[in-house]
Amino acid sequence: MPNPDPYTYFQVGSLYKRKDIHDLFGGQRQGGISTPSRYPVIFLFSSKRGKEFGYQDGWKDDGLYYYTGEGQVGDMTFTRGNLAIKNHLKDGKDLFLFETEGDLRRFIGRMSLVGYEEVTIPDIKGNLRKGILFKLIPQDASIEPEPLPYPEKYEKPEKRSFHDLRQAAFNAIKADGNVADSREAKARYYFRSNIIASYVRNRAYGFCEACGKFAPFNTTNGQPYLEPHHIRRRSDGGPDRPEFMIALCPNCHRKAHHGADQKKFNQALLQKAQWIERSLFNSTLKYVTAALTIDNEGRILIARRPTKGVLGDHWEFPGGKFEENETLEECLKRELKEELNLTVEIERPFMLVDHDYEKFQIRLFTYICKPMNSNLKLNEHSKYVWIKLKNLKNYKFTGADKRLIEIMLAHTSL
């Protein structure tokens, strides 16, 4: 029988035997910090007895949980368990906090590190030494952004380009947490959560990364409404790494939390998120637009790629690669004009299709369009035709377009 999932096994407030915890999930059975090798978690065990040795564990007035690092004699250093806590976000691991009550351990919850400071505390021999005091916050905490101490350091995410936003998200993950001031630590935490969530939404450009449909409505600031989903958690509080997060429409988000097949669905979401981030990291992911241009007779425009070159002689829905400083709609109109001398009116977004061509990957963002002129020119393609939807299967299409045709045929109307 497979071992349970730590993300669903532990319930906040419940008591557990430490032996049972390690029998199920592994990790060191002694000491305050345990790092199971088979799960992306770090167990933290806090005990009131630690106060005898200068430990300062517990909740403080600033709403943070203070947890003293490991090491009983001499200065504490960032090795072993202490290093694991410091790097937990960068390493994609979550902190599970327990408090000792007699022979049992009460689960306090999943935590995130917001900062740490070096303090002077006695060791077990009574000698003063350098200690490490970690500051933790519940992942499910709702943090209202306080007035930030250094506003220029926390530029609003929506002001950044996609490339800059992605870089900022990963810089936030790698940022050192040596912050003594709790207010500054919480501000950093809020910024980190916000910048990563904003990047994940921006990565999808308004299309759900599960079902592929466009966001159902816009927010008050005019942005397509998508919800960042933390795949490894049942709730969505706290920051995470982008490869464990995905942008979903409200319907898919509810399915991820409450669907009968939520375990299978979340596994598919995890594979998708990691595929996206791995492809971006390898610089092999191309953002591409395509037009489903439908004329007054209900025919769709398709064009054949030139014989020489990538995917030669395959048919496709015209469009092209997205450039950094333009919107998807601007990209689509530009590409259609350059390739076919075609001017279109974009009526609505249709679907996002992700596809892997082995040597490169694409995210195909498609739109329903209306042609505004008929004097087309073959500037890049070898041929174009207007064709009824039911006849598309008679043509040799690229992989992403094949998937798109399957979706189109499943719709009663476009």
N, C-alpha and C positions, 0 to 999 in steps of 0.2 A: 504494500500500500504506500503510495507516495506521501512524502511529508507535506504538511499544510503550508500555505503561503503565509509568511510572517505579516504581510500587509492586511490580511483578513483574520488571522488567528488571534492576535493580541487585541483586547478590548480595553479602552481607557477605564481605569479604576479597578480592573480585575486583578486578582492575586494569582501568582504562579510560583512553582518551585523552581529554583535556579537549575537544579539537575534536569528537570523536564525541558527547560528552555534549551539547554545545550544538547540534550539527547535528540531533540527535534531538529535544531538548526546549526549545531556545532559551535565553534568559537571557544576561546580560552575560558576555563571553568573557574579560574581564580583572578582576582584583581577587579578593578572598577571598569575597565574598558575591554570589551571582547569583540573580536573582529572575525565573524564567520567567513570562511572562504567560499562557501557555495551560495551565498545570498548577498545582495547589494545593501547590506545593513551593518550598523555598528551598534552594539548593545552597551549602554552606559548604566552602571549600577551605583547608586548613591546611598550612603548610610550615615545616620546621625552620629555614629561612632567616629566618623572622620573629623568631627570638631575637636576631638582630643588631640589631633595631630595638626591642627591649624587649618583644616579644610573649611571652606566657606560655602558649602553646597546649600541650595534652596532658593525659593522664590524671593525676589526683592521688590521694593516699592516701585521700581521702574518697569515692572511687568515682565522682567526677564528671569530666567532660571540660571543661577550661577553654579558652575560645575568645575571643581578643582581637578587639574590634570593628574596623571599618575606619576609615581616616583616617591618613595618614602624617605630616602636619604640623599642629601646633596641637592644641587640645583636641578629643577625640572628642565628637560630639553624637549625639542620637537622631534622625538623619535617614537617608534612603535605606535602605541595607542594615541598619544598626544598628536602625532603627525596625522594619524588617520582622522581625528576630529577636525583638525585644521583644514585638511584637504577633502573633507567629505563631499562637498558639492562638486568640486573639480573631478573627483573620482567617481561621481555618480552614485554615492551611497547615502542612505538616510540614517539619522540618529534615532534610536529607540531608547527612551529613558525610563528607568525603573528606580523606585525607592524601596529600601529594605524595611520590612515590617516583621520582626521576629525571624522565623525561618522562611518567610515568603517574600516575594518581590511584587510590589504593586506597579502596574504599567501606568506611567504618567502620560505618555503619548509620544508621537513622532515630533522631533525637534529640528530646528535649523540653527546653525551658528551665525550669529550676527556680529560677533567680535570677540576679542580676548584682550587681556592685559596681564602684564607681569607684575606680581605682587611679592611682598616679603612675608614669608610664613615660616614657622618652625618645622623641622623634620621630626621623625619619630624619636630622635635622640635629644630634641630640644634645641638644636642649633638652627639659627636663622639661615634661610636659604631663599633662592629665587623660585617662586612658584608661578604656575600658569593658571589663570582664572578664565574659563570659557563662559561666554554669555550666550544663552540659548533662548529661543522663542518657539512656541508651538507652531507647527507648520500650518495649522488651521486658523491661526490668529488673524484677525482683521485689523490691520494697522492703518489708522488714519495718518496721512502724512503730516507730521509736524512742520512748522516753518523750518526749512532746511538751513543748517549752519553755514553752508558754503554754496549758495544757489548756483554759482557759475559752474560748479562741478556736476550738477545734476540737471543738465539740459533735458527738456521734455522730449521723449522718444519720437513723437510725431514730427519733430523738426529735422529728423535725420533721414538720410537716404537708406535704401535697403542694405547696401554694402556697409555703411557706417553703423547702422543699427545692429547688424550681425556681429561686427567687430566689437561694438560696445557690449553686447550680450556676453560674449566670451571673455572680454576683459573683466566684466563684473564678476564672472565665475572665478577667475584667477586672482582677483584682487586680494591682497593681504588683509587679514582681519584684525590687525594689531590696533585696536581702538579702545582707549580707556573710557571715553565719554559715552554713556549709554544713549544719549540723545543722538549723537553722531552715528553710533552703531545702528540704531533703529532706522535712521535716515538712509544709511547705506543699504540696509536690508530692504526697505521699501523701494529704493531706486533699483536694486538688483532684481527684485520680483517684477517690477513694472517694466524694466527694459527687456527682460527675457520674454515676458508675456507679449509685449508689443512686437518684438522681433518675430515670434511665432505667428502672430496674426498677420504681420506684414509679409511673411514668407508665403502665405496662401493667397495674397492679393484679392481677398474677398470671397474666395471659393472654399467650400468645406473640403478639408483634406481627407474626409472619409467617403461621403457620397458623391463629391464632385460638384454639387449644386452651388449656385451663388447664394450669398447671405440673404435671408428673407426680408431684411429691412436695413436702413441706415441708422446710425446713432445720431444724437443731437448735433454732433460736430461733423456730420456728413460722411462718416466712415462706415463701410459695410460691417454689420454686426456678426462677429464670430466669437466663440468662447474658447479660451485656452484650456485644454484638458491635460491634467497630469496623469499619464497613463498608469503609473505604478501605484497610484493612490486612489482610495475610494472617495476622498474629498479632494478639493482643488485649492487648498490653502498653501501658501509658501512657495518659494522659488524652486526651480528644478533645472536640469540641463535641457537644451532644446531637443536633443535626441530622445528624450522621454516625455516630450510635450507635443501636442498637435492641436491645430485650430479646427474647431467643429461648429457646425450649425447647431442651433438649440435642440433640434430633433435627434441628431446623432449623439449629442452630448448626453441627453437623457438616456438614450440606448446604451451608452457606455457605462452608465451608472445603474440603470434599472432593467435593462433588457434581459430576457431569458438566456440569451447567448452572450452575455457581457464578457465572460472570460475569453471566449474565442474572438469576440469582436475587439477587445482590448489588445489581444496578442497580435491581431492583424494591424491595429493602429500602431503598435510598437514597431513592427517590422517596417511600416510605411515611414514613420518618423525617422528611424535609423537609416533607411534607404535614402531619404532626402538629405539628411545631414552628412552622411558618408559621401554622397555624390557631390554636395557642395564643397566639402573638405577637399575632395580630389579634383575639384574644378572641372568636372565632367558633366554637370547638370546644366542644361540649356532651358531657359524660359522662352517659350514660343507661343505666338498667337496664331489663331486660324479663324477664317470667316466662313460661316455657313451662309453664303450669299444666295438668296432665293428670289427669283424673278416673279413677274405677275402671273406666269403660267405654272408656278409651283415647282420650277426646276432649280436644281442646285448647281452652282459653278464648281467644277473641279479642274485641276491642271496637272499636266504630266511633267515630272522633273526631267532635266536633260539626261542623256544617256551616260555621259561622263560625270563622275562625282558621286557623293554619298547618296545611297538609295536611288541610283539612276534608273530611269524609265518607270518609276513608281508614280502612281497618281496620288494627289493630296488635295486637301482643302487649302486654298492659298492663304498665306500669312507670312510670318517670319519671326526672327529672333528679337527679343526685347533688349533695348538699350537702357542703361542706368538712369538717365535723366528724362524719362518719358513715362507716361501711363500706358497701360496695356492697350487702351483704346487708341491712343496716339500712335503706338507702335503698329497696330493693325492697319490703320488708315495709311500710314507712311509706306508700309511694305506692299500693300495692294496697289498703291499709286506707282511705286517704283517697279514692281514686277509686271503689272498688267495694265497700267494706266487706268485703273479702276477706282472710281470714287464711290463710297458707300455711305449709307446712313446706318449707324449701329442701333439696332432696335432694342436688344437686351443681351445680357450674358447668358450662355447656355450651359457649358459644362467644363470642368477641369478633368483632363485625362493624364495620368502619369504613366510613362512607359520606359522600359529599359532596353536599349539597343546593344547591350554588352559593353561596347567601347565608349558609349556615351548614353546619357539619360535625358529625357525631356519632360517638362511640365507643359502640357498643351492647353492653353486657355482659349476657349472658343466662344464665339458670339454669333447671334443671328443678325444678319445684315440685309439691307435692301440696296440693290444697285441703282446708282444715280446717273449712269451713262452706259452706252453700249459700244463705244469705239475702243474695244480692248486691244492691247498690243502684247506680243510675246517677247518681253525683254529678257526673261530668264528661263521660262518654261518652253517645252517643245510643242505643246498643244494644249488647248482648253476646250471643254464642252459643257453645255448645260444639260442636265440629266435629271430624270425623275428619281426620287428616293429609292423606289423599289428596284431600280436597275443598277444601283451602286455596287451590288455584289458581283457584277460582271466585270469589274475592273480590278487591276492589281494595285492595291493600296499599301502604304507604309503601315508598320505595326500599330502606331498610335492612332492612325486614322481608321484602321480596321476596328479597333475597340470603340472609337467614336461612332462608327456606323452602326455597330450593335446597339449602342445606346439610342441612337436616332430612330432605328427601326422599332425599338420598344416603346417609343412615344407615339401616341395617337395623332399628334400634330406637332409641328415645329413653329 
